[in-house]
């Protein structure tokens, strides 16, 4: 079966429309995150899915602002990407973790 690219939108807090600090992404086993960007007023992560029929797994991703402490659950070796918002005054970094 051919690999496909999936998009995983980042959720916002329902009451404030703010981005959540962490996101449990449900993706087929073996998905490799390849890109993170701002699209349609939220962050989206794209991943290559080698087998769409693979069992789903939960992948935790954490958002960390520049100058903020990384949560212990975030893995600094599993960097996904960075987005800049508010005319580049807000810089957010995304890492996979536990």
Residue frames as a rotation matrix with the C-alpha (Angstrom) as fourth column:
UNK 1
0.581 0.814 0.000 0.00
0.814 -0.581 0.000 0.00
0.000 0.000 -1.000 0.00
UNK 2
-0.109 -0.607 0.787 1.30
0.559 -0.692 -0.456 3.46
0.822 0.390 0.415 -0.89
UNK 3
-0.564 -0.165 -0.810 2.15
0.788 -0.401 -0.467 5.95
-0.247 -0.901 0.355 1.83
UNK 4
0.298 0.677 0.673 -0.08
0.697 -0.636 0.331 9.01
0.652 0.370 -0.662 2.26
UNK 5
-0.862 -0.480 0.163 0.29
0.267 -0.703 -0.660 12.42
0.431 -0.525 0.734 3.91
UNK 6
0.201 0.919 -0.340 -2.18
0.867 -0.005 0.498 13.30
0.455 -0.395 -0.798 6.66
UNK 7
-0.446 -0.236 0.863 -2.82
-0.130 -0.937 -0.323 16.62
0.886 -0.257 0.387 8.40
UNK 8
-0.078 0.341 -0.937 -3.35
0.927 0.370 0.058 16.82
0.366 -0.864 -0.345 12.15
UNK 9
0.132 0.180 0.975 -4.85
0.025 -0.984 0.178 20.21
0.991 0.001 -0.135 13.23
UNK 10
-0.830 -0.448 -0.331 -3.85
0.380 -0.020 -0.925 21.56
0.408 -0.894 0.187 16.65
UNK 11
0.132 0.972 -0.196 -6.83
0.858 -0.013 0.513 22.08
0.496 -0.236 -0.836 18.98
UNK 12
-0.600 -0.190 0.777 -7.76
-0.131 -0.935 -0.329 25.34
0.789 -0.299 0.536 20.66
UNK 13
-0.900 0.329 -0.287 -9.29
0.341 0.122 -0.932 25.92
-0.272 -0.936 -0.222 24.07
UNK 14
-0.318 0.844 0.432 -13.07
0.875 0.085 0.477 26.13
0.366 0.529 -0.766 23.47
UNK 15
0.523 0.587 -0.618 -13.61
0.805 -0.578 0.132 29.04
-0.279 -0.567 -0.775 25.83
UNK 16
0.373 -0.460 -0.806 -10.68
0.039 -0.860 0.509 31.27
-0.927 -0.221 -0.303 24.89
UNK 17
1.000 -0.013 -0.008 -9.65
-0.007 0.061 -0.998 30.18
0.013 0.998 0.061 21.36
UNK 18
0.297 -0.951 0.091 -6.05
-0.925 -0.263 0.274 29.89
-0.236 -0.165 -0.958 22.68
UNK 19
0.173 -0.345 -0.922 -3.84
-0.503 0.774 -0.384 27.06
0.847 0.531 -0.040 21.49
UNK 20
0.982 0.151 0.113 -3.56
-0.179 0.543 0.821 24.17
0.063 -0.826 0.560 23.94
UNK 21
0.289 -0.937 0.195 -0.12
-0.918 -0.213 0.336 23.49
-0.273 -0.276 -0.922 25.48
UNK 22
-0.750 -0.491 0.443 -0.28
-0.376 0.868 0.325 19.77
-0.544 0.077 -0.836 24.68
UNK 23
0.182 0.784 -0.593 -2.06
-0.980 0.094 -0.176 17.63
-0.082 0.614 0.785 22.16
UNK 24
-0.314 -0.169 0.934 -2.71
-0.184 0.976 0.114 13.87
-0.931 -0.136 -0.338 22.06
UNK 25
-0.129 0.187 -0.974 -2.57
-0.980 -0.173 0.097 13.08
-0.150 0.967 0.205 18.36
UNK 26
0.282 0.292 0.914 -4.17
-0.114 0.956 -0.270 9.86
-0.953 -0.028 0.303 17.18
UNK 27
0.201 -0.333 -0.921 -2.21
-0.972 -0.188 -0.144 8.59
-0.125 0.924 -0.361 14.17
UNK 28
0.946 0.087 -0.312 -1.55
-0.168 0.956 -0.241 5.24
0.278 0.280 0.919 12.50
UNK 29
0.629 -0.756 0.181 1.49
0.090 0.302 0.949 3.44
-0.772 -0.580 0.258 13.92
UNK 30
-0.023 -0.768 0.640 4.61
0.903 0.259 0.343 4.36
-0.429 0.586 0.687 11.97
UNK 31
0.820 0.361 0.445 3.52
0.524 -0.787 -0.327 7.92
0.232 0.501 -0.834 11.13
UNK 32
-0.270 -0.931 -0.244 6.50
0.949 -0.300 0.098 10.27
-0.164 -0.205 0.965 10.70
UNK 33
0.697 0.488 -0.525 5.83
0.451 -0.868 -0.209 13.97
-0.558 -0.091 -0.825 11.36
UNK 34
-0.049 -0.733 0.678 7.39
0.997 0.003 0.075 16.02
-0.057 0.680 0.731 8.56
UNK 35
-0.644 -0.105 0.758 6.05
0.346 -0.924 0.165 19.60
0.682 0.368 0.631 8.75
UNK 36
-0.074 0.617 -0.783 4.44
0.941 -0.216 -0.259 22.02
-0.329 -0.757 -0.565 11.16
UNK 37
-0.861 -0.179 0.475 2.92
0.376 -0.854 0.360 25.35
0.341 0.489 0.803 10.07
UNK 38
-0.593 0.692 -0.412 0.25
-0.023 -0.525 -0.850 27.94
-0.805 -0.495 0.328 10.77
UNK 39
-0.931 0.360 0.064 -2.83
0.103 0.090 0.991 27.31
0.351 0.929 -0.121 8.59
UNK 40
-0.113 0.989 0.092 -6.43
0.201 -0.068 0.977 28.54
0.973 0.129 -0.191 8.88
UNK 41
0.224 0.176 0.959 -5.89
-0.678 -0.679 0.283 30.25
0.700 -0.713 -0.033 12.25
UNK 42
0.835 -0.068 0.546 -4.30
-0.431 0.537 0.725 27.25
-0.342 -0.841 0.419 13.97
UNK 43
-0.312 -0.950 -0.018 -1.21
-0.866 0.276 0.417 25.08
-0.391 0.146 -0.909 13.93
UNK 44
0.868 0.481 -0.123 -1.24
-0.490 0.793 -0.362 21.97
-0.076 0.374 0.924 11.78
UNK 45
-0.215 -0.897 0.386 1.18
-0.642 0.428 0.636 19.05
-0.736 -0.111 -0.668 11.73
UNK 46
0.606 0.332 -0.723 1.61
-0.777 0.442 -0.448 16.93
0.171 0.833 0.526 8.63
UNK 47
-0.109 -0.631 0.768 2.84
-0.646 0.633 0.428 13.37
-0.756 -0.450 -0.476 8.74
UNK 48
-0.332 -0.069 -0.941 3.71
-0.824 0.507 0.253 10.59
0.460 0.859 -0.225 6.32
UNK 49
0.219 0.507 0.834 1.52
-0.749 0.635 -0.189 7.58
-0.625 -0.583 0.519 7.04
UNK 50
-0.716 -0.612 -0.337 3.13
-0.680 0.503 0.533 4.43
-0.157 0.611 -0.776 5.60
UNK 51
-0.831 0.475 -0.291 0.11
0.343 0.848 0.404 2.19
0.439 0.236 -0.867 6.23
UNK 52
-0.516 0.701 0.492 -3.38
-0.664 -0.690 0.288 3.65
0.542 -0.178 0.822 6.64
UNK 53
0.472 0.726 -0.500 -4.60
-0.273 0.660 0.700 0.31
0.838 -0.194 0.510 8.01
UNK 54
-0.550 -0.726 -0.412 -2.01
0.264 0.317 -0.911 0.22
0.792 -0.610 0.017 10.80
UNK 55
0.215 0.629 -0.748 -3.40
0.941 0.072 0.330 0.34
0.261 -0.774 -0.576 14.34
UNK 56
0.499 0.043 0.866 -3.87
0.011 -0.999 0.043 3.84
0.867 -0.013 -0.499 15.73
UNK 57
-0.069 -0.535 -0.842 -1.58
0.967 0.170 -0.188 5.09
0.244 -0.828 0.505 18.48
UNK 58
0.932 0.359 -0.047 -1.59
0.354 -0.876 0.329 8.22
0.077 -0.323 -0.943 20.61
UNK 59
-0.110 -0.975 0.193 1.36
0.880 -0.186 -0.437 10.56
0.462 0.121 0.879 20.16
UNK 60
0.633 0.291 -0.717 1.82
0.665 -0.678 0.312 13.39
-0.396 -0.675 -0.623 22.68
UNK 61
-0.124 -0.617 0.777 3.06
0.788 -0.537 -0.300 16.71
0.603 0.575 0.553 21.29
UNK 62
0.279 0.114 -0.954 3.96
0.844 -0.502 0.187 19.74
-0.457 -0.857 -0.236 23.43
UNK 63
0.484 -0.065 0.873 4.01
0.505 -0.793 -0.339 23.45
0.714 0.605 -0.351 22.57
UNK 64
0.268 -0.497 -0.826 6.72
0.882 -0.219 0.418 25.49
-0.389 -0.840 0.379 24.30
UNK 65
0.973 0.072 0.220 7.24
0.152 -0.916 -0.371 29.23
0.175 0.395 -0.902 23.95
UNK 66
0.112 -0.978 0.176 10.74
0.385 -0.120 -0.915 30.64
0.916 0.170 0.363 23.60
UNK 67
-0.511 -0.440 0.738 12.19
-0.472 -0.574 -0.669 31.23
0.719 -0.690 0.085 27.08
UNK 68
0.429 0.724 0.541 9.72
-0.888 0.229 0.398 28.87
0.164 -0.651 0.741 28.77
UNK 69
-0.487 -0.570 0.662 10.70
-0.713 0.697 0.077 25.66
-0.505 -0.434 -0.746 30.53
UNK 70
-0.393 0.316 -0.864 10.09
-0.603 0.620 0.501 22.45
0.694 0.718 -0.053 28.64
UNK 71
0.587 0.592 0.552 7.75
-0.809 0.438 0.391 20.03
-0.011 -0.677 0.736 30.40
UNK 72
-0.271 -0.726 0.631 9.56
-0.693 0.602 0.395 16.90
-0.667 -0.330 -0.667 31.59
UNK 73
0.282 0.484 0.828 7.38
0.181 0.821 -0.542 14.81
-0.942 0.303 0.144 29.28
UNK 74
0.938 0.024 -0.347 8.64
-0.316 -0.361 -0.878 16.67
-0.146 0.932 -0.331 26.16
UNK 75
0.478 -0.792 0.379 11.64
0.654 0.609 0.448 15.08
-0.586 0.034 0.810 24.46
UNK 76
0.394 -0.354 -0.848 14.17
-0.372 -0.905 0.205 17.70
-0.841 0.235 -0.488 23.25
UNK 77
-0.710 -0.687 0.155 15.44
-0.185 0.394 0.900 15.19
-0.680 0.610 -0.407 20.66
UNK 78
-0.444 0.637 0.630 11.99
0.851 0.520 0.074 14.92
-0.280 0.569 -0.773 19.02
UNK 79
-0.537 0.155 -0.829 11.64
-0.135 -0.986 -0.097 18.43
-0.833 0.060 0.551 17.62
UNK 80
0.057 0.645 0.762 8.81
0.839 0.382 -0.386 18.81
-0.540 0.662 -0.520 15.08
UNK 81
-0.205 -0.130 0.970 8.90
0.795 -0.600 0.088 22.49
0.571 0.790 0.226 14.17
UNK 82
-0.617 -0.060 -0.785 8.43
0.560 -0.734 -0.384 26.16
-0.553 -0.676 0.487 15.08
UNK 83
0.140 0.640 0.755 5.79
0.884 -0.424 0.196 28.75
0.445 0.641 -0.626 14.23
UNK 84
-0.870 -0.357 -0.339 6.00
0.463 -0.827 -0.319 32.52
-0.167 -0.435 0.885 14.64
UNK 85
0.081 0.978 0.190 2.83
0.950 -0.133 0.284 34.48
0.303 0.158 -0.940 15.38
UNK 86
0.775 0.343 -0.531 1.82
0.529 -0.811 0.250 38.06
-0.345 -0.475 -0.810 16.18
UNK 87
0.896 -0.441 0.046 4.23
-0.286 -0.654 -0.700 39.62
0.339 0.615 -0.712 13.68
UNK 88
0.244 -0.813 -0.529 6.98
0.216 0.578 -0.787 37.24
0.945 0.078 0.317 14.85
UNK 89
-0.175 -0.272 0.946 6.68
-0.779 -0.550 -0.302 38.40
0.602 -0.790 -0.116 18.48
UNK 90
0.364 0.317 0.876 5.42
-0.776 0.623 0.097 35.01
-0.515 -0.715 0.473 19.67
UNK 91
-0.190 -0.526 -0.829 7.60
-0.823 0.545 -0.158 32.01
0.535 0.652 -0.537 18.81
UNK 92
0.462 0.471 0.751 6.26
-0.779 0.620 0.091 28.54
-0.423 -0.628 0.654 19.63
UNK 93
-0.502 -0.710 -0.494 8.24
-0.823 0.568 0.022 25.31
0.265 0.417 -0.869 19.37
UNK 94
0.600 0.794 0.100 6.71
-0.799 0.590 0.115 21.82
0.032 -0.149 0.988 19.16
UNK 95
-0.598 -0.799 -0.061 8.23
-0.772 0.595 -0.226 18.60
0.217 -0.088 -0.972 20.49
UNK 96
0.353 0.629 -0.692 6.97
-0.288 0.777 0.560 15.05
0.890 0.001 0.456 20.71
UNK 97
-0.571 -0.546 0.613 7.17
-0.753 0.051 -0.656 13.38
0.327 -0.836 -0.440 24.11
UNK 98
-0.925 0.200 -0.324 5.56
0.303 0.903 -0.305 11.00
0.231 -0.380 -0.896 26.55
